Amino acid sequence: MTQAETGHVTGTKDKDYNLIWYIEACLDNALRLETYIADAEREGDTEIVELFRKAQSDSRKGAEMGKQLLRSRLSA
């Protein structure tokens, strides 16, 4: 039976690791959506472009919120 990682192996508590992962996932999503936006623009599909731009904006916002929280916790 294996136990869940709680920071003993990585040296990073699960909640902190999860926050770092969340920031990375948001940033990765923003980058990936740039490709999807270009694909939709190339096809002239403004409806999908708008959807992906909104999603990209939300991903950037999530990353910024996560970075602010991480920054405040690291400086404490």
Z-matrix of the N, CA and C atoms (Angstrom, degrees):
N
C 1 1.459
C 2 1.537 1 109.30
N 3 1.317 2 116.74 1 129.66
C 4 1.460 3 120.79 2 -179.92
C 5 1.520 4 109.98 3 -101.02
N 6 1.312 5 115.09 4 146.16
C 7 1.453 6 120.15 5 177.11
C 8 1.521 7 109.40 6 -97.95
N 9 1.324 8 115.06 7 154.32
C 10 1.466 9 120.10 8 177.32
C 11 1.525 10 109.16 9 -68.07
N 12 1.296 11 115.62 10 145.29
C 13 1.466 12 121.52 11 176.58
C 14 1.523 13 108.31 12 -67.57
N 15 1.313 14 116.44 13 127.81
C 16 1.462 15 121.00 14 178.79
C 17 1.520 16 111.82 15 -123.76
N 18 1.331 17 116.09 16 20.68
C 19 1.452 18 120.37 17 178.84
C 20 1.501 19 113.53 18 107.76
N 21 1.330 20 117.25 19 -7.69
C 22 1.464 21 119.54 20 -179.02
C 23 1.527 22 111.51 21 -68.99
N 24 1.306 23 117.99 22 -36.58
C 25 1.463 24 121.67 23 -178.99
C 26 1.523 25 110.62 24 -84.13
N 27 1.332 26 116.93 25 -47.93
C 28 1.467 27 120.79 26 -174.64
C 29 1.522 28 113.54 27 -86.50
N 30 1.330 29 116.68 28 -21.85
C 31 1.456 30 119.63 29 -174.57
C 32 1.521 31 112.44 30 80.46
N 33 1.323 32 116.40 31 9.14
C 34 1.459 33 121.95 32 -179.24
C 35 1.527 34 108.81 33 -128.07
N 36 1.320 35 117.37 34 123.99
C 37 1.460 36 121.08 35 179.42
C 38 1.525 37 110.12 36 -58.82
N 39 1.330 38 115.88 37 149.18
C 40 1.467 39 121.10 38 -178.74
C 41 1.523 40 111.98 39 -51.68
N 42 1.322 41 117.53 40 -47.49
C 43 1.471 42 119.88 41 -176.24
C 44 1.523 43 111.15 42 -62.66
N 45 1.314 44 117.74 43 -37.07
C 46 1.463 45 121.04 44 178.55
C 47 1.527 46 110.62 45 -71.89
N 48 1.331 47 115.37 46 -43.86
C 49 1.464 48 120.15 47 177.09
C 50 1.524 49 109.92 48 -59.64
N 51 1.324 50 117.07 49 -42.90
C 52 1.463 51 121.20 50 -179.65
C 53 1.526 52 111.29 51 -62.61
N 54 1.322 53 117.08 52 -38.32
C 55 1.463 54 120.78 53 177.76
C 56 1.526 55 110.30 54 -65.22
N 57 1.319 56 116.63 55 -44.03
C 58 1.468 57 120.60 56 177.71
C 59 1.525 58 110.13 57 -61.79
N 60 1.341 59 116.64 58 -44.38
C 61 1.465 60 121.23 59 178.37
C 62 1.523 61 110.32 60 -60.00
N 63 1.339 62 117.35 61 -43.95
C 64 1.462 63 122.09 62 -178.61
C 65 1.535 64 110.53 63 -59.28
N 66 1.320 65 116.92 64 -45.00
C 67 1.464 66 120.83 65 179.68
C 68 1.525 67 109.78 66 -61.36
N 69 1.335 68 116.31 67 -46.75
C 70 1.461 69 120.23 68 179.70
C 71 1.520 70 111.36 69 -61.48
N 72 1.320 71 117.46 70 -41.08
C 73 1.464 72 121.25 71 -179.82
C 74 1.531 73 111.19 72 -64.69
N 75 1.328 74 116.77 73 -41.12
C 76 1.469 75 120.25 74 177.62
C 77 1.528 76 111.02 75 -62.82
N 78 1.331 77 116.82 76 -45.20
C 79 1.458 78 120.45 77 -179.51
C 80 1.529 79 111.12 78 -66.08
N 81 1.326 80 116.61 79 -41.18
C 82 1.461 81 120.64 80 177.59
C 83 1.527 82 110.53 81 -62.36
N 84 1.316 83 116.27 82 -40.97
C 85 1.459 84 120.62 83 178.82
C 86 1.525 85 111.26 84 -63.89
N 87 1.329 86 117.62 85 -41.43
C 88 1.470 87 121.00 86 178.23
C 89 1.524 88 110.72 87 -60.85
N 90 1.326 89 116.49 88 -41.27
C 91 1.471 90 120.18 89 178.24
C 92 1.525 91 111.58 90 -66.86
N 93 1.316 92 117.22 91 -44.93
C 94 1.461 93 122.06 92 -179.38
C 95 1.536 94 110.88 93 -61.82
N 96 1.324 95 115.84 94 -39.78
C 97 1.456 96 119.84 95 -179.62
C 98 1.526 97 112.06 96 -65.29
N 99 1.327 98 117.46 97 -26.36
C 100 1.470 99 120.45 98 176.43
C 101 1.534 100 109.88 99 -59.37
N 102 1.319 101 116.99 100 -40.81
C 103 1.470 102 121.78 101 177.00
C 104 1.524 103 110.33 102 -66.11
N 105 1.322 104 116.02 103 -44.16
C 106 1.468 105 119.89 104 -179.21
C 107 1.520 106 111.48 105 -64.28
N 108 1.322 107 116.58 106 -37.44
C 109 1.472 108 121.07 107 177.40
C 110 1.522 109 109.81 108 -63.44
N 111 1.320 110 116.52 109 -45.68
C 112 1.467 111 120.40 110 179.25
C 113 1.527 112 110.83 111 -61.11
N 114 1.327 113 117.79 112 -40.86
C 115 1.468 114 121.38 113 177.66
C 116 1.526 115 111.05 114 -60.95
N 117 1.330 116 116.44 115 -45.44
C 118 1.464 117 120.53 116 -179.25
C 119 1.526 118 111.43 117 -67.85
N 120 1.336 119 116.35 118 -38.28
C 121 1.470 120 119.80 119 177.53
C 122 1.527 121 110.58 120 -63.78
N 123 1.304 122 116.10 121 -40.73
C 124 1.461 123 120.85 122 179.50
C 125 1.535 124 110.93 123 -61.17
N 126 1.327 125 116.18 124 -33.04
C 127 1.467 126 121.44 125 179.07
C 128 1.535 127 112.13 126 -88.53
N 129 1.324 128 117.13 127 -4.27
C 130 1.454 129 121.07 128 179.05
C 131 1.521 130 114.09 129 72.91
N 132 1.331 131 117.97 130 24.26
C 133 1.462 132 122.11 131 -177.69
C 134 1.524 133 109.57 132 -96.58
N 135 1.326 134 115.59 133 87.26
C 136 1.465 135 120.89 134 -175.56
C 137 1.529 136 112.41 135 -66.53
N 138 1.311 137 117.67 136 -28.81
C 139 1.465 138 120.39 137 179.88
C 140 1.537 139 110.77 138 -64.30
N 141 1.328 140 116.42 139 -44.41
C 142 1.460 141 120.08 140 178.02
C 143 1.527 142 110.48 141 -70.97
N 144 1.318 143 117.39 142 -37.00
C 145 1.467 144 120.54 143 176.78
C 146 1.524 145 109.49 144 -57.12
N 147 1.322 146 117.13 145 -47.02
C 148 1.464 147 120.94 146 -179.93
C 149 1.525 148 111.59 147 -61.83
N 150 1.324 149 116.63 148 -42.85
C 151 1.460 150 120.81 149 178.74
C 152 1.525 151 110.55 150 -60.72
N 153 1.331 152 116.88 151 -48.59
C 154 1.456 153 120.63 152 -177.75
C 155 1.522 154 111.81 153 -68.36
N 156 1.326 155 118.25 154 -34.83
C 157 1.467 156 120.00 155 176.44
C 158 1.526 157 110.90 156 -65.02
N 159 1.322 158 117.37 157 -39.65
C 160 1.474 159 121.25 158 176.97
C 161 1.517 160 109.25 159 -64.10
N 162 1.328 161 117.12 160 -45.78
C 163 1.463 162 120.69 161 179.39
C 164 1.529 163 110.48 162 -61.92
N 165 1.331 164 116.83 163 -39.52
C 166 1.456 165 121.08 164 179.01
C 167 1.532 166 110.50 165 -64.58
N 168 1.308 167 116.05 166 -42.17
C 169 1.462 168 120.89 167 177.71
C 170 1.532 169 110.54 168 -62.41
N 171 1.323 170 116.67 169 -42.93
C 172 1.460 171 120.92 170 178.10
C 173 1.528 172 111.09 171 -63.54
N 174 1.319 173 117.13 172 -38.65
C 175 1.463 174 120.82 173 178.41
C 176 1.525 175 110.73 174 -65.70
N 177 1.314 176 116.84 175 -42.25
C 178 1.475 177 120.36 176 177.13
C 179 1.526 178 110.34 177 -62.01
N 180 1.333 179 115.61 178 -43.13
C 181 1.463 180 120.73 179 179.79
C 182 1.533 181 110.10 180 -61.93
N 183 1.329 182 117.25 181 -44.21
C 184 1.459 183 120.69 182 178.30
C 185 1.517 184 111.80 183 -61.71
N 186 1.324 185 116.37 184 -41.60
C 187 1.465 186 120.61 185 178.42
C 188 1.525 187 110.59 186 -63.51
N 189 1.310 188 117.29 187 -43.18
C 190 1.468 189 120.66 188 179.81
C 191 1.526 190 111.19 189 -64.07
N 192 1.325 191 116.97 190 -42.36
C 193 1.463 192 120.34 191 177.80
C 194 1.525 193 110.27 192 -61.91
N 195 1.317 194 116.22 193 -44.12
C 196 1.456 195 120.61 194 178.95
C 197 1.516 196 111.99 195 -63.97
N 198 1.333 197 116.99 196 -41.69
C 199 1.466 198 120.65 197 179.39
C 200 1.528 199 111.04 198 -64.16
N 201 1.328 200 116.85 199 -40.10
C 202 1.466 201 119.89 200 178.56
C 203 1.527 202 110.88 201 -62.43
N 204 1.337 203 115.56 202 -43.69
C 205 1.457 204 119.70 203 179.67
C 206 1.524 205 110.73 204 -65.34
N 207 1.306 206 117.44 205 -44.05
C 208 1.460 207 121.16 206 179.05
C 209 1.527 208 110.18 207 -62.59
N 210 1.334 209 116.42 208 -44.00
C 211 1.456 210 121.05 209 -179.75
C 212 1.536 211 110.56 210 -59.07
N 213 1.333 212 116.95 211 -44.68
C 214 1.460 213 120.23 212 -178.88
C 215 1.518 214 111.25 213 -66.24
N 216 1.310 215 117.72 214 -34.63
C 217 1.463 216 120.93 215 179.74
C 218 1.527 217 111.25 216 -75.08
N 219 1.319 218 117.85 217 -34.34
C 220 1.456 219 120.15 218 179.34
C 221 1.525 220 111.80 219 -71.91
N 222 1.326 221 116.86 220 -30.13
C 223 1.466 222 119.98 221 -178.47
C 224 1.529 223 112.07 222 -84.81
N 225 1.327 224 116.74 223 -9.05
C 226 1.485 225 120.11 224 -179.09
C 227 1.511 226 112.31 225 -81.17
